[in-house]
Amino acid sequence: MAEKFIIEPCEELRGEIEIGGSKNAVLPVLAATILTGQENVLQNVPSLSDVEAMSGLLETLGAKTQWDKKSGNLTVSTAAINSQEAAYELVVKLRASFLVTGPLLARFGKAKVPLPGGCAIGSRPVDLHLKGFAALGAEVDNSHGCVTVEARRLKGAKIYLDFPSVGATENLMMAAALAEGQTILENCAVEPEIVDLANFLNAAGGKIRGAGTDTIKIDGVRDMKATQHSIIPDRIEAGTFMVAAALTRGDVLLTNVTADHVKPVTAKLKEVNILVEELETGIRVRHDPSHEIISADLKTMPYPGFPTDMQAQFMALMCTAGGTSIITETVFENRFMQVGELKRMGAEIKIESRSAIVEGVKKLTGTQVAASDLRAGAALVLAALRADGLTEITGIHHIDRGYYRLDTSLNKLGARIKRV
């Protein structure tokens, strides 16, 4: 039988929480280990179902993985990879699995990967990836729900991305790492996870400059070597706990967090009257009872704008703020999956095109709700902490994809969440 959360209301969250490694950083780095053909040690790896799925995919290709979940060390040997074809049943579960395409193509000259799955938050086509592979000299066939790419050896090229796609930037950066000559990627994504991937590739012998800016230059190398790499902290997990502290009018210190990576969330929380302090030990988020939490408008944008992955959680906060907020989603067209469930809890939200108009209410009420995707699920957990009465959340396997035991972490801060 599927697990669910039973959540009691919580007065205020208080205490200290350590942020884990980034889900969105570790998945591309796992794919990149294919390029080395050797044994790599990844540190600060979060214990998440998505990481298990990606490791499982590498194993079906012939890699060997060993994961010490206690220490967060994941050893990946890709020397014995003997298949360039990813299994449909694994790829359909996890969108990031498409990131094995670039490394397989670069190292073996061929990759066959089914079109990816993941959360149903909108269309995320892979056409930018495919255009890029073609520009690097690969023959691309996209038919029968499967992508096949082939090239004897990729050749460097100048590639302009029509949209700063994170996945396309990562896939093309990995493909170009072993290409002949120089590749210049323009209009790239600039997310911290891109920088983390470039740092791993450079540590493994790659020659990549400009990661974190909109132009990345990659000088292809013949081969890459084994390396050790520590994954950056998860900025979305950090943002979620920051909003949780605000929503419960609490006082929480976050450790192992990079302040620069959560700047957009920090700025919005300050705008709605939450105190956010950068300390030597981490980031402290607290509510001053003499100041009411007020509404604020929000528009999701690619980094360094406000992250789409934090939109649902911030909406939960605005449900109990004073005034009217307009939340506009520009990244994914189907990212308001939490709205119907928040309305079941008493929230007043109207959707007009790609905007949600949120009228703050005095209180939310507990009821039965379902998590439809990862971040919508997190938003429902946060809303439940502030609701009157019990809230029951089903579909929590979505939440486990991106948060390690979110219930346990929140309970340490004073929440009362039961996993049944």
Secondary structure, 3 states (H helix, E strand, C coil): CCCCEEEECCCCCEEEEECCECHHHHHHHHHHHHHHCCEEEEECCCCCHHHHHHHHHHHHHCCEEEEECCCCEEEEECCCCCCCECCHHHHCCCHHHHHHHHHHHHHHCEEEEECCCCCCCCCCCCHHHHHHHHHCCCEEEEECCEEEEECCCCECCEEECCCCCHHHHHHHHHHHHCCECEEEEECCCCCHHHHHHHHHHHHCCCEEECCCCCEEEEECCCCCCCCEEECCECHHHHHHHHHHHHHCCCEEEEECCCHHHHHHHHHHHHHCCEEEEECCCCEEEEECCCCCCECCCEEECCCCCECHHHHHHHHHHHCCCECEEEEECCCCCCCCCCHHHHHHCCCEEEEECCEEEEECCCCCECCEEECCCHHHHHHHHHHHHHCECCEEEECCHHHHCCCCCHHHHHHHCCCEEEEC
